[in-house]
């Protein structure tokens, strides 16, 4: 069921160009090194994709910082 939901989520996010920003990996609690590798690889992938391409979300942190500064 999880694979089905993730596939649906990726398709849905694909409408916004965000399908590559979701990742599913099965990792046991005994596989600490695998967890580190998966998280590191996914973090690098997200960084290489750049900021969120949706303008409303890309600009939201800036707007929040500007509002907090005043």
Secondary structure, DSSP 8 states (H G I E B T S, - for coil): -HHHHHHHHHHHHHTTT-GGG-------TT-HHHHHHHHHHHHHHHHHH-S-S-HHHHTHHHHHHHHHH-
